Every structure is written in C-alpha cells, then in structure tokens.
C-alpha cells in the first residue's frame, strides 16, 4: 500500500528561538500567529499524529488537525539533564559532550537518547505504517513533530548514514513529505505551509 506522510515541525516559541532543549514552553504570540496563518494550507489527513511536546500539540491544534494521536515513537527526543538548558549553556559546561553528541550518533545527550535511538524509533514507526489499517492506500498522514524527528525520517527515507542527521536543516512550519510503500520512501523537503504548495 502506498502511503503519504507529511512531517511538520512546530511553530516557534521562546525555547526554539534561544536554541534551548525543550523545556515545555508554550508557543509565543508570533508562533501562534504563524500557525494560524498556515492552517488553511493543510488538507484533511487520514491520520493526524503529534509529538507529545506542548509546542507540537499547540501547533497541531492551531493548524486545525483536530484529535491527533501521540505515538511513543514520535515523542520528543529525551535530552536527559540537558532539558531546559540552552546549547550555549551546555557548551560552556560540557563542550566535549556537545562535540560527541554532534559527532557520534551513539552518544546519549545528557544521559538521554542518542541520535541512533531517535532514528531507530522513527524508522520503525514509518515501516509499520504499511500495516496501519487506519490509513487507506494513498492516504495522508500529517505529523506535527519535533524537528529531530523530521531529520530522522529523512535519514531513513534516503538510507543515509546516521552522520547525515545533523546535515538536515528543518525549518518551523515547513513540510517534509515522504511517499512510498514497502520500506521504500521518496522525499520532498522544506515546502513552506504558507505560500507555494
């Protein structure tokens, strides 16, 4: 069965603007306005999913995605003791750890998850969509997910090495589109929700 999956990173909030590891902050007013402006550009999906973070849930609601499920596989990455700290703060106290995190896909950020862990769970979720009865053949799945999950999906779709994870820039409120079946995915990256579709 053919599937279409759109990954949409959340609108901006103060944490994303500060390069802060998710601290549960709400969207800021600019982020809410951007999400509301983008709402009319999304079609109705066969299935809506969301990362469980507050910014993703709020973005999904403002985009009009209605009831969205939050599969464990699409949870925000666990950054352990780094949660709530800025990248600059962590770099100032643990520069070696930041270097390892950016260079070694097996390194566990702040004692939490590694890039390899995140990529593995997103890959399993994507591959399981072939058996998902809730999504008809050709049906669209829209997920409002943390940017790291969209990166993981790109790595999986391309069969790229895990080192490619940090080479993918994923902007807020853009669409990373996958289409395919049987573990083979095609990719279209970075289309803005507002504007050209």
C-alpha positions as CSV (number, residue, x, y, z in Angstrom):
1,X,0.0,0.0,0.0
2,X,1.2,3.5,-0.8
3,X,1.4,6.0,2.0
4,X,2.0,9.7,2.1
5,X,3.5,11.2,5.3
6,X,4.0,14.9,6.0
7,X,6.2,15.9,8.9
8,X,5.6,19.5,10.1
9,X,7.9,20.9,12.8
10,X,6.1,23.2,15.3
11,X,5.9,26.9,15.1
12,X,8.5,28.9,17.0
13,X,8.5,29.5,20.7
14,X,11.0,31.2,23.0
15,X,12.9,27.9,23.6
16,X,13.4,27.3,19.9
17,X,14.5,30.9,19.4
18,X,17.1,30.5,22.2
19,X,18.3,27.1,21.0
20,X,17.1,25.7,24.3
21,X,16.5,22.0,24.7
22,X,12.7,21.6,25.1
23,X,11.5,22.9,28.4
24,X,7.8,22.6,27.9
25,X,7.3,26.2,26.9
26,X,4.2,27.3,25.1
27,X,4.2,28.9,21.6
28,X,4.9,32.6,21.7
29,X,2.5,35.0,20.1
30,X,4.5,35.1,16.8
31,X,4.5,31.3,16.7
32,X,0.7,31.2,17.3
33,X,0.1,33.7,14.6
34,X,2.3,31.8,12.1
35,X,0.5,28.6,12.9
36,X,-2.9,30.2,12.5
37,X,-1.8,31.7,9.1
38,X,-0.7,28.3,7.9
39,X,-3.9,26.4,9.0
40,X,-5.7,26.7,5.7
41,X,-2.9,25.2,3.7
42,X,-3.2,21.7,5.1
43,X,-5.5,19.1,3.6
44,X,-7.5,16.8,5.8
45,X,-5.4,13.8,6.7
46,X,-6.5,10.2,7.1
47,X,-4.5,10.2,10.3
48,X,-3.1,13.1,12.4
49,X,-0.2,12.4,14.8
50,X,1.8,14.6,17.1
51,X,4.9,14.7,19.2
52,X,3.8,15.0,22.8
53,X,5.6,18.3,23.5
54,X,3.5,21.3,24.3
55,X,4.7,23.3,21.3
56,X,3.7,20.4,18.9
57,X,0.3,19.9,20.5
58,X,-0.4,23.6,20.3
59,X,0.8,23.9,16.7
60,X,-1.4,20.9,15.7
61,X,-4.4,22.5,17.3
62,X,-3.8,25.8,15.6
63,X,-3.3,24.1,12.3
64,X,-6.8,22.5,12.7
65,X,-5.6,18.9,12.9
66,X,-8.3,18.0,15.4
67,X,-7.7,15.0,17.5
68,X,-4.2,13.8,16.9
69,X,-2.6,10.7,18.5
70,X,0.8,10.9,20.1
71,X,2.6,7.7,19.4
72,X,5.5,6.9,21.7
73,X,7.7,6.5,18.6
74,X,7.2,10.2,17.8
75,X,7.9,11.6,21.2
76,X,10.4,14.5,21.5
77,X,13.9,13.3,21.9
78,X,14.9,12.7,25.5
79,X,17.8,15.0,26.3
80,X,18.2,14.0,29.9
81,X,20.0,16.5,32.1
82,X,20.2,19.0,29.1
83,X,16.4,19.5,29.1
84,X,15.6,23.2,29.6
85,X,19.2,24.4,29.1
86,X,20.4,26.3,26.1
87,X,23.0,24.8,23.7
88,X,25.3,27.7,24.8
89,X,24.9,26.7,28.5
90,X,25.7,23.1,27.8
91,X,28.6,24.0,25.5
92,X,30.0,26.2,28.3
93,X,30.0,23.5,30.9
94,X,30.4,20.3,28.8
95,X,32.0,21.2,25.5
96,X,33.4,17.7,25.0
97,X,29.9,16.2,25.4
98,X,28.4,18.6,22.9
99,X,31.1,17.7,20.5
100,X,30.5,14.0,21.0
101,X,26.7,14.5,20.6
102,X,27.2,16.2,17.3
103,X,29.8,13.8,16.0
104,X,28.8,10.4,17.5
105,X,25.3,9.1,16.7
106,X,25.5,6.7,19.6
107,X,26.3,9.3,22.2
108,X,23.4,9.9,24.6
109,X,22.7,13.6,25.1
110,X,22.6,14.5,28.8
111,X,22.2,10.8,29.5
112,X,19.0,10.6,27.5
113,X,18.7,9.3,23.9
114,X,21.2,9.1,21.2
115,X,20.6,10.2,17.6
116,X,20.7,6.5,16.7
117,X,17.9,5.8,19.2
118,X,15.7,8.6,17.7
119,X,16.4,7.4,14.2
120,X,15.6,3.8,15.0
121,X,12.2,4.5,16.6
122,X,11.1,6.9,13.7
123,X,12.2,4.2,11.2
124,X,10.2,1.5,13.0
125,X,7.2,3.8,13.0
126,X,7.4,4.6,9.3
127,X,7.9,1.0,8.4
128,X,4.9,0.0,10.5
129,X,2.6,2.3,8.5
130,X,2.4,-0.3,5.8
131,X,0.2,-2.3,8.1
132,X,-1.8,0.6,9.6
133,X,-5.4,-0.1,8.9
134,X,-6.5,3.5,9.8
135,X,-4.6,4.8,6.8
136,X,-6.2,3.8,3.4
137,X,-4.0,3.2,0.4
138,X,-2.7,6.6,-0.8
139,X,-3.9,8.1,2.5
140,X,-2.2,11.1,4.0
141,X,-0.7,11.1,7.5
142,X,0.2,14.5,8.9
143,X,2.5,14.7,11.9
144,X,3.4,17.8,13.8
145,X,6.7,16.6,15.2
146,X,9.9,18.0,16.7
147,X,12.5,18.9,14.0
148,X,14.7,16.0,15.1
149,X,12.0,13.5,14.1
150,X,11.7,15.0,10.6
151,X,15.5,14.7,10.3
152,X,15.3,11.1,11.4
153,X,12.6,10.5,8.7
154,X,14.9,12.0,6.0
155,X,17.8,9.8,7.1
156,X,15.6,6.7,6.9
157,X,13.9,7.6,3.6
158,X,17.3,8.1,1.9
159,X,19.0,5.2,3.6
160,X,21.6,7.7,4.6
161,X,24.2,7.1,7.3
162,X,23.3,8.4,10.8
163,X,26.0,11.0,10.4
164,X,23.7,12.7,7.9
165,X,21.2,13.6,10.7
166,X,22.9,16.9,11.5
167,X,23.2,17.8,7.8
168,X,19.4,18.2,7.5
169,X,18.0,21.7,8.3
170,X,14.3,21.5,9.1
171,X,12.6,24.9,9.5
172,X,9.4,25.5,11.6
173,X,6.1,25.1,9.8
174,X,7.6,23.5,6.6
175,X,6.6,20.1,5.2
176,X,9.0,17.2,4.8
177,X,7.0,14.9,2.5
178,X,7.5,11.1,2.2
179,X,5.6,8.9,-0.1
180,X,6.1,5.2,-0.7
181,X,5.4,1.7,0.5
182,X,7.2,-1.5,1.5
183,X,10.1,0.3,3.2
184,X,10.9,2.4,0.1
185,X,10.3,6.1,0.5
186,X,10.6,9.1,-1.8
187,X,11.4,12.5,-0.3
188,X,10.4,16.2,-0.9
189,X,11.8,18.7,1.6
190,X,11.2,22.1,3.0
191,X,8.0,23.2,1.4
192,X,6.5,26.1,3.4
193,X,3.0,25.7,4.6
194,X,2.1,29.3,3.7
195,X,2.8,30.3,0.1
196,X,3.6,27.9,-2.8
197,X,2.0,24.4,-2.4
